[in-house]
Amino acid sequence: MNLKSFLFSVFCFLSVLPYSQAQTKVGGKRIEIVHAGALKFANDVGNGAQRLIGDVEFKHDNVLMFCDSAYFYKDNSLDAFGHIHIQQGDSLNLFGDSLKYDGNTKKAIITHNVSVIKGDMQLTTEQLNYDVSTSIGYYITPARIVNKDNTLTSEQGYFFGKSNDLTFKKNVVLTNPQFVINCDTMRYNTSSKVTYFIGPTTIKSKENLIYCEDGWYDTFKDQSRFSKHSYILTKEQKMFGDSLYYDRKKGIGRAIRNVEIIDTSQNLNIKGDFANHFEEKDLSIVTGNALLTQVYDKDTLYLHADTLKAIGNNKSIKKDQKNNLIISKDKKTEPLHKKNIVDNSKTVKYDTTYQIAKEVPDNKQLFAYHRVKFYKNDLQGKCDSLIYTLVDSTMKLFGKPTLWSDENQLTADSIQLITGSKSLRSIELKGSAFIVSQEDSVHYNQIRGKYMNGNFKSNKLYLVNVIGNGQTIYYLKEKKEIKAVNRADCTDLHVYLKENKIDRITFITKPDATLFPIDKIDLKELKLKNFSWRAEDKPLSAKDIFIWK
């Protein structure tokens, strides 16, 4: 039984407590004595009391009351003792040790070892109060309500027949095989089918733990909202937000304001103003000041973009016949290399042509798009969009991508960077690949080619292999003063760097190289085709990733 059916059953159970059909006014129908083993006048008690002893039975409206003994008063009230049993029709039975009942005001108080049974539901407590004239019942002693697999306990409980409200207060615990709810106050309305949580509340299941201090759950629509210090914990993730919304039927979650998602398995943290999560696709989208933070052994990566999209284990990814990844169930969706991505029927267009992304089983991927910038002590970058594969720490940059590694600026049509937990590993630059480092305001060391792959050692670029249309310009110094410049053209070449400076070059095929004295070469010859120095775009701190010029 789920929360909806359980709470509805509780209301039906409480709303038909004894005397609920006795709606006569004060001074109305008299209580009827049906049976007693002995009847005596108790003048010492007063109020015209009659003492009934042995197998006592009363009737009022359609309710029968049994007890061992009782005092029945002239004013149409009674006190009953021992083996109290109140029966209404065939559906409700109430037991206790004592009963005070006023037939005029329709108020009843049952005390000590109270047990109410209706069908497969049972309530136990030490005192139960019910006012038929206002249709309000309550208990202020710890109570336990059991129905099949559900158990609800609380120290206080109130039910309001006219407004159809049930309220449980103080140390409320609802236990179900699927979840356990602990809260300060729980309120349920049988008309709206909405449950409200007030005060510190936890909802714990095998899948997650939800915390809030204010919230509601629509049991009919299977929708909920949690607020005030709210968060959701799973085995690998924690999600925080000022307000969390969840639609169980659609499997869609939403977080608003001060959103934070923490992936403990990857030391990953994502913040933003808004977040949406789609369970079927295992897809999360964060927008509004979106910031990704990933902690490494001795450093931290800070990344910002207009939109951050995380896909867990590729559950949402489908492939076409050429093994191209598609982000949508829409058959019309084009693969990544066709200039667009479709996200939940919303198309996001890019300015560049993308490479095909191959599927990696059981892998998590992060997509960042539009105005992407990131900062790490040993690496900075800027591009229009980015794909980050967490399992192997592969980062792919598209849309005028630029990387800065110490003094080197790396640009290309697309860049792929492989990082590790401790250091940068390797890099690939495809299409118009360019590496530049600055000697001074006029002179720049340059490497250019169609394709490059580079290797890092201790987070410093030490070897670059250039394949296709290789060109280099690098300067020779003497006592820190530039004396000459070497310009070389060679199809393929290897460039070795030392302390981020070109140390030597190995030409694979016959090169066309010339060494010029620095004062014997035209300044126009000191820059290779498509040269671009982007120092003003380089983030110098984590704060700079939010600045886009």
N, C-alpha and C positions, 0 to 999 in steps of 0.2 A: 504493500500500500504506500502511495506517495504522500507528500506533505498535504497536497490539496484534499484528497479523500479523507485523510486522517483528521484534519482540522474540521472539515465539514461534519464528520461523524461525531466529533467532540461536541460541536454546537448542538446538533440534533439531540445528543445525549443529555446535555445540560438543560436544554430548553424545555424538556418535558419532565423535569423534576416534579415531585408530588405537588398537588394543588394548583397546577398551572391552568386547569380548566375552571377553577372555582373563582369566578370573577364577580361574585355578589358584593354588594356594598357592606359597610360596617353595620352589624346587627342583622346580617342576612341569615342564610340557611343554618339551622342548628346542626351541630355534630351529633350523630346518631350512635347510641350504644348498641352494638349488635350482640355481644356476648361477654360474659364475665363469670368466673367460678363463684365469686362472692361480691356483694356490693354493700358498703357501709357508708354512713354519713361520718365525715371527719370534721366535727365541730371545732376541734383544736387548730385546724388549718385555716379555717375561715373561708370567706367568699363562697359559701354554700357548697364547699367541696364534698365530693363523693369519692370514696375509696373503692377502687375496683381491683380485685386480686384473682389471679389464675386464669390463664387462657383468655386474656382480654382482647376484644376486637371492637374498633370504632369504624364508622363510615362517614365520609364527608364528600358530597358530590360523588364522583366516580372513583374515589381513593379509599382503600382499605388500610387500616393501621392496626398492627398486632403488637402486644407487649406482655410482660409477666404481670405488671401492676401499673396503676395510674391513678392520678387525681384528676377528676373531671369537675370543672368549676361552673358556677352559675352564669358567669359572663361569656360562656361559649369558648372556653379555652381549656387546655389540658397539659399536664406533665406526665410523661410516660417513662417507665424504667424497665430495664432488662429485656434482652432479646428483641429489640425494636425491629419491626419488619413493616415497611410501607410498600404497598403494591398498587400500581396504577395499570389497569388492564393486564395484558399478558406480556407486556414488553419491558416494564420497569420494576426493579426491586431495589429497595434501599434498606440498609441495615445499620444498627448502631446500638449504643448502650442506653442512651436517654434521648428524650424528645420534648421540646416545648413548642406547642402549637396554639396559635390564636385563630379561631374560626372566623372572627370578624375582620381582622386586619389581613388575614391570609399570610401571616408570617410564621415561618417554621425555623427552629434551630435544632439540628441533630448533632449530638456530641459523642465523643469517645468511640474509637474503633469503627468509624463511619465507613461504610462500603456501599457504593451505588453500582448496580449492574443493569446494563441494557444491552441485550444481544451479546456480542463478543467484546464489549467495552466495559471496563471496570474502573471506578474512581475510588480511591481510599484516602482518608484524611482523618483528622481528629474533631473537626467542627465544620458543619456546612449550614449556611444561612440562605434562606430564600424568601423574597417578598413578591407574592403573586400580583399585588396591586400595581407594582411598578415593573414587574417582569425582570427584576434584578436579583441575581444570586451571587454568592461569593463565599470564598473560604479564605481564612487568614492564618491557617496552620498548614504546614507542609503537606502537599497532596501529590498523589501519583495516579496518572491516568494511563491505562494499558489497553491497547487495541491491536490484536494480532501481533505484528512485528514491531509496532510502535509503542514507545513509552515516553510520556511527558511528565516531568516533575517540576514543581515550583512551590514557593512558600506562600504565594497568594494567587488567587484567581477570581475573576469577575466575568459574569455573562449578562448581557443586556438584551433582553428579548425584543424590545421595540426597535432598537437600532441594529440588531443582528450582529453585535460586536462581542467578541471574546477577548479577554485580556488576562495574560499570565505575567506575574511580576516576581522579581527577586529570585536569582539563581535558577532561571528557567533552563531546563535541559530537555531537548527532544532527541530521542535515540531511535534510529532507523538503520536497517542493514546497509543502506547506501550512504548515510550521512549521520552526523551528530551536530546538533545546534545547541550552543550555549549562549545565553543572552540575559540581559537584565530585565527587559520587558518585551513581550511578544503580543501583538494584537492582530486579530483576524476578523474580517467581516464576511459573513456568509452571502451577502448580496453582491458585493463587488468581487468576491473571491480573492481579495488581496490580503496578504500577511505583512505586517509592519514590524520592523526590528528597531527598538529604541535602546540606546545605551550600548556599551561594549558587547559585540556579538561576534562569535566565530561559527562558521559552518565548515565542518571537516568531513571530507570524503576520501576515498582511496586515490582519487585523481588530484584533488587540490584542497587547500584551506583558504577560506574567505574570511576576512575581518572587516568590520565596519562599526560605526557608532550611531549610524542612522541608515535606514534602508527599507525597501519593500520588495515583495515577491508576489507577482500576479499569478496565482495558481491556475487560472483558466487559460491565460495566454502564454504561460511559462516564460514570463519576462521578469527581470529583476533589476533593481538599482541599489547600489551601495555607496555611501558617502561618509564624510567625516573620518579622516585618517584611514581610508579604506585601502585594502590591498588583497591580492590573490597570490597564493604560493603554490607552485607545483614542484615536482621532483627536481627540475632543472631551472625553473624560472620564478621570478617574483615580479608582480605588476602592481604599481602604486598609481593612484590618481585621486583628485578631489572627488570625482564621481566616476563610478564604474557601472556600466550597463551590460546586461547579458540576456540574450534571447536564446533559450535552450533549444527550441524547435528549429530555429534556423542555424544554430551553432555560431552565432555572431556576438562578439564582445566589443565594447567600446569604452574608452577611457577619456576623460576630459579634464584638462588643466593639471599642471604639475605631474604629468605622466612620466613614469619611470619603469623601465623593464630591465630586470637584472637576470642575465643568464649565468648561473654559477658554474656550469660545466665549461664555459668558454671564457670566464672572467670578463664578460661582456656586459656593458651597461648602455641602454638607449633612453634618452630623455626627449620630451617634446610637449607640445600643447594638446595634441589630439592623437589617439591611437585607435585602430580597428583591428580586430583579430577574427579570422575566418577558420573555424575548426576543421571543416572538411578539407580545406586546402593547406592547413597548418601554415597560414599566411598572416603576417602582422604588418600593418602599415602605420608609420608614425610621421606626422607633419607638424609644422609650427615650431620654429627654433629647434629642429631636430638635431640631436647630438648623440653620436656614438662614442663610447669610451671603452677601450680594451686594454687591460693591464697585462704587461709582459713582466719578465723577471726583474728587469731594472729600468723599465721605461713604460710609458703609457701612450697609446694612440688616441688622438682626439679627431673626430671626423664630423663634419656638418654638411647637410644638403637640404634642399627644399623638402624632399621626401625620402624616408628610409623604409625599405620593404624587406622583411625577413621571411624566408621560406625554410621551414624545418623538414629535413629529410626528404625533400623533393616530392612529397605526397601530392602536391598540386600540379606538378610539372608533367606535361604530356609531350610526346615526340611525334614529329611527322615522319614520313618515309625515309628521309635523309638523316634521321637522328637529331634534328634540330629541336631545341626546347621551345615549348609554347606555354605561356602563362595564362591559361583560360580554358574553360570547357567549351567555349564558342568555337565551332569548327572553322569559322572564317578567320580566326586569329592567325596572324602571320608570325613566322619564327623571328627570333631576336635580330637576325642579320638583315631583316627587311625594314629597318628603320622605326619599328614601333613595338611597344609592349602593351598588352591588354590586361588590365587589372580590374576584375569584377565589372566587366562591360564598359569600363572607362579607358579610353585610349590615350596614352601618353606619347606624344610625338617627340622625336629627337632630330637634331640637325645633322647627325653623322650616320654613316653606315657601320653596322656592328658585325663583329665576328660571330660565328656560330658557337654557342656554348654547349658543351657536351655534358651529358648527365653523369653525375657521380653518385652511386648508390649510397643510401643512408648518409646524406650529406646536408649540411645547413649552408644556405647562401644568403647573402645580404646584397640588396640592390639599392644604390643611392643614385638619385637622379636630380639633375638641374642644380647648377652652382655648387658643385662639390669641392670642398677644401678640407685638407687634413693636416695635422701637425703631430710630429714625433720628434724627439730630440735629434735623432740621426736621419730623419727623412721627412720631407714635406711634399705636398702635392696639391694640384688643382686640375679639374676637368669638368665636363658637363655631366657625365654619368660614370658609374663604377659598379662592378660586380665583385663581391668579396666572398670567396669560398672558405669557410672557417676550418674545415677538416685539414686542409693542407696550407692554409694561410696564403692563398693565391689571390692577388688583387689585379683586376683588369680595368683599365681606364680608357674611356672613349670621349671624343668631343674636345679637341685641342688639349690633350692631356700634357701636363708638365709635372716633372718630379725634380726635387732638389735634394741631392745627397752631398752633404757638406758643401764644398765649393762648386760642385758640378750641377749643371742644369740639363735635364734630359727631356726631350720632346720627340713626338712621333705622331702618326695618325692614330695608333693605339699602342698601349703599353701594358705588359703583363709583368707583375712583380711577385716573387715568391719570398715570403718572410717566414721566420721561425719564432719560437718562444724567446730565443736569446739574441738572434741577429738576422740581418738581411742575408738572403741566400743568392738569388740570381734575378736577372731582369731580361725581358725581351722587348725590343722596340721595332715595330713594324710600320713600314711606309714613311718615307721622309724622316728617317731617324736622325737625331741630332744630339750631340753632347757638347756643352759649352762650359768653360770656366774662365773667369775674369782675371787678367793680369793687372790691368789698371783701367781707367775710364775709356781708353781707346783700344787696347789690345786684348783679344780673347783667344784662348786655345779652343780649337774646334775639331770635332769628328763628325763626319756626315756619311750616310749610306742608306741603301734601301732597307736593310735589315741589320739589326745588331742584337747580340746577346752578351750580357755582362755577368761577371761573377764578383761576389763580395768576400772580403776577408776582414773579420773584426769590424763589420759594418762599414767598411770602406771599399769603394770600387777599385779593383786592382787589375782586372783584365776585361777588355772589350773586343769581341770578334765582330768584324764588319764584313758583311756579305753583300756584294753588288754595289757598284758605283761609289766605292770608298774614296773619301777625300779627308785630308787632315791639314790643319794649320796649327803649329805650336811654336813657341818662342824659346830661344836659347838665351840664358842669362850668364852674366859674369859679375860676381859681387853684387847680386840682386839687381843688376841693371841689364835691361834687354839689349842684346847686341845684334841678334839675327832672328830671322823667322824662317821656318821650314814649311814649305807648302808641297804636298804630295797628292797625286791622284793614282789610285790603284783599285782594281776591282774588288779584291778581298785582302784584308789585312788584320793583324792582331795588334792591339794597342795595350801596352803595359803602363799602369799608373803607380806612382809612389807618392804617398801623402797627398792624394787627390790631384796630382799633377802628372802630365804625360812624362814618362821616364824613357821609354823606347818604343819603337814601332817595328814590327816584322811584316814585310810585304810578301804576300803569298804569290802573286804574279808580278811580272815586270812592271815596276812603278815608273811614274813620271814625276820626279821629285826635284825641287830646286831650293837651295839655301840662299836667302837674300839677306844682305846687311840691312839692318832696320831702317837706315836712312836712304836706301836705294830702292824702296818699293812704294808704290802708290797706295795710299790708305784704302782705296776702293778694292784693292786686291787682298785686303786683310780680313774680308768677310766672305764666307761661302754663300752660295745661293740659298735663299730662304732663311738666312740668319735672323734670329729673333732673341733678344735678351729681355727676360720677363722678371727682372728683380723686384719690380714694384708689386707683383702678384704673390711673391713668396711670403707665406705666413711666418712671422718671427716668434710667435708665441701661440698658445692655445686660443687666446682671445681673438687673434687675427683671422681665424677660420670663418668667423661670422661677417667679415668685411669682404665685399665683392665689388671690385672696381670695373 
